[in-house]
Amino acid sequence: MNRAPHPSDNPVLVAEDLLPLAGALRRWAARHTANCHEAEDLVQDTLLHAVKHIGEVRDPERLSAWLFRIAERRLVDLIRRERGTEVQLLTEPPAPSPEAAALQQCLHDDLQQAVRRLPRTLRLPVRLYYLQERPLEEVARTLGTTLAAVKSRLYRARHRLRKKARW
């Protein structure tokens, strides 16, 4: 039985399919990692894995979802290596509320830079709680810490951000 040609049968088509997604992947990685070097490493690792396993793509229309799932898994691996614990990420982030969407649009580059400069122990709770709108209990479970520790880290992060912004 003959099968229909698949993009993975032709390496040129694979590159053509993956390359347009690289920009969005870079932006996603920059939001989820500590610095641009870590983000670029994550993108390269993700794309390398994707090229090696492109034949496993069942639905070429879902190539983007497949690629970002690989990136999520690689990010979890990175965090595990750094912390030595297990981390769970949501497969699909919850839709932001209108207030959260307006707040995100109002954030200035300076504030985003300040959040990126926070130590990882403060940055991760800020991203999970304020940007991904996860409940405090879920943030504590994800980070493998107590509810009190998450509240304390959020307080310290807000304090540092206010201090840097001089509000």
Secondary structure, DSSP 8 states (H G I E B T S, - for coil): ------GGG-HHHHHHHHHHHHHHHHHHHHHHSSSHHHHHHHHHHHHHHHHHTGGG-S-GGGHHHHHHHHHHHHHHHHHHHHHSS-----SS-----HHHHHHHHH--HHHHHHHHHS-HHHHHHHIIIIIS---HHHHHHHHTS-HHHHHHHHHHHHHHHHHHHT-
